[in-house]
Amino acid sequence: STIADKLSIILQLPVIHLDSLHFQPNWREAPDDEFRGQVQSFVRQNDSWIVDGQYQRVVGDIINASATCVLWLDPPFLLYFPRLVIRTFMRLVRWAPPCSPGCDERWSEVFSWGKQSIVWWSWTNHTPLQRVHAAAMQQSEDNLQGGKWVRLGGWGREVSTWLKQVESFAKAR
C-alpha cells in the first residue's frame, strides 16, 4: 500500500487498494461478482491506474489484461515479517488504521493458528507465493517479449532505486 500510494503521487494516477474493496466491515468478504464489478468499473473509468493487491483468482484476468506493468515486491522474509507484525500490532492498539474500514484487528485472531490470522497466513504463505509469482513471471508472454513484470527484492535498495527512476521518468514527461 505504501509503494502504491507513493506511485500514485509520483505519477499522478488514481490508486485502488483491493483489500479495502474485498473486506467489508467485520471482515466479511465481498461476493466475487461485486468485487469484480468494482475493479472493472475502476479500470474502465481510468485510462491509467495503480492497483494495490493481488486477488489473482478473482480479478487477475481484469488487471493483467490492462496492466502495463506488474510490480512484484519480493522482500526477504526477515524484512517483511517483522514489519507485518509491527503494523498488525499498531492496528491492534489503534495506532494505525485498519486495512479496510470496519475491519479492526482482534487479538484472538491475529495470534491464532488459523487462516484468520494474518501472522499465520504470512508465515505459511510467503514461500509458496514466491514460487507462484516466479512461475507467473516466467510464463508471462509479455515478460518474454520485453517485460511487463518487475520484481523488486532485497532489503530496500532495489525499491528506492526503482522509485527514483520512476520519479525521474515522471518529471521528464
C-alpha positions in Angstrom: 0.0 0.0 0.0 2.8 2.4 0.8 4.5 1.9 -2.6 1.2 2.2 -4.4 0.4 5.5 -2.6 3.9 6.8 -3.5 3.5 5.8 -7.1 0.1 7.5 -7.2 1.6 10.7 -6.1 4.7 10.5 -8.3 2.7 9.6 -11.4 -0.5 11.5 -10.5 -2.6 8.4 -11.1 -5.6 7.1 -9.2 -4.9 4.1 -6.9 -7.3 1.4 -5.8 -6.5 -0.8 -2.7 -8.0 -4.2 -3.3 -8.1 -5.1 0.4 -10.5 -2.1 1.0 -12.9 -3.4 -1.6 -12.6 -7.1 -0.7 -13.0 -6.8 3.0 -16.3 -5.2 4.1 -17.0 -4.3 7.8 -16.4 -7.1 10.3 -14.1 -8.9 7.8 -17.0 -10.0 5.6 -15.6 -10.8 2.2 -17.3 -9.1 -0.7 -19.0 -11.5 -3.1 -16.8 -12.3 -6.1 -19.2 -10.7 -8.6 -19.5 -7.5 -6.6 -15.7 -7.3 -6.1 -15.1 -7.9 -9.8 -17.6 -5.3 -10.8 -15.9 -2.7 -8.6 -12.5 -3.4 -10.1 -13.8 -3.5 -13.7 -15.5 -0.1 -13.1 -12.3 1.4 -11.7 -10.3 0.1 -14.7 -12.8 1.3 -17.2 -13.2 4.8 -15.7 -9.4 5.4 -15.7 -7.1 5.4 -18.7 -4.1 4.8 -16.3 -4.2 3.5 -12.8 -2.4 1.7 -9.9 -3.9 -1.4 -8.3 -2.6 -2.5 -4.8 -3.1 -6.1 -4.0 -3.3 -9.4 -5.9 -6.5 -11.4 -5.6 -5.4 -13.2 -8.7 -8.1 -15.8 -8.5 -10.9 -13.3 -8.6 -9.7 -10.2 -10.5 -6.4 -11.2 -12.0 -7.8 -11.5 -15.5 -9.2 -8.0 -15.4 -6.0 -6.4 -14.1 -3.5 -8.5 -16.1 -5.3 -7.8 -19.4 -4.9 -4.0 -19.0 -1.8 -3.5 -16.8 1.3 -2.2 -18.5 3.5 -3.1 -15.5 3.1 -5.7 -12.8 5.2 -4.9 -9.8 6.1 -7.8 -7.6 7.5 -6.7 -4.3 9.5 -9.7 -3.0 11.5 -8.7 0.1 13.3 -11.2 2.2 11.1 -12.9 4.8 13.3 -11.4 7.6 12.5 -7.9 6.4 8.9 -8.5 5.5 7.6 -10.5 8.5 8.7 -8.2 11.4 7.2 -5.2 9.5 3.9 -7.1 9.2 3.9 -8.0 12.9 4.6 -4.4 13.9 2.0 -3.0 11.5 -0.5 -5.5 12.8 0.3 -4.6 16.4 -0.2 -0.9 15.6 -3.6 -1.8 14.2 -4.5 -3.8 17.3 -3.8 -0.9 19.6 -5.5 1.5 17.2 -2.3 3.5 16.4 -2.8 2.7 12.7 -6.0 2.5 10.6 -7.3 -1.0 9.7 -6.6 -2.3 6.2 -10.3 -1.7 5.4 -12.8 0.4 7.2 -14.7 -1.5 9.9 -12.1 -4.3 9.9 -10.4 -3.9 13.2 -7.8 -6.5 14.1 -8.6 -8.8 17.0 -6.0 -10.3 19.4 -7.8 -13.6 19.3 -7.5 -13.8 15.5 -4.1 -12.2 14.9 -2.2 -14.7 17.1 -4.2 -17.8 16.4 -3.1 -20.7 14.2 -6.0 -20.5 11.8 -6.5 -18.9 8.4 -8.0 -15.8 10.0 -4.6 -14.8 11.4 -2.5 -12.5 9.1 0.6 -13.5 11.1 0.0 -17.3 10.5 -1.1 -16.7 6.9 2.1 -14.7 6.1 4.3 -17.3 7.9 2.9 -20.2 5.9 2.3 -18.5 2.5 5.4 -16.4 1.9 7.5 -19.1 0.2 4.6 -20.7 -1.7 3.5 -17.3 -3.1 7.1 -16.6 -4.1 7.0 -19.8 -6.2 3.6 -18.9 -7.7 4.8 -15.4 -8.7 8.1 -16.6 -10.1 6.3 -19.1 -12.3 3.7 -16.5 -13.4 6.5 -14.1 -14.2 8.4 -16.8 -16.2 5.3 -17.8 -18.1 4.1 -14.3 -19.0 4.4 -13.9 -22.7 4.6 -10.2 -22.2 7.6 -10.7 -20.0 9.3 -12.8 -22.6 8.8 -10.0 -25.1 10.4 -7.2 -23.1 8.8 -7.3 -19.8 5.6 -6.4 -18.1 6.7 -7.8 -14.7 9.2 -6.0 -12.4 10.5 -8.0 -9.4 11.9 -5.9 -6.6 13.6 -7.9 -3.8 16.4 -7.2 -1.5 16.5 -5.1 1.7 15.1 -1.9 0.2 17.7 -0.5 -2.1 16.0 -2.0 -5.2 12.7 -0.4 -4.3 14.2 3.0 -3.6 16.3 2.9 -6.8 13.3 1.9 -8.9 11.1 4.6 -7.3 13.8 7.2 -8.1 13.8 6.0 -11.7 10.0 6.3 -11.9 10.2 9.8 -10.4 12.8 10.8 -13.0 10.7 9.4 -15.8 7.6 11.3 -14.5 9.5 14.6 -14.3 10.8 14.2 -17.8 7.3 13.7 -19.2 
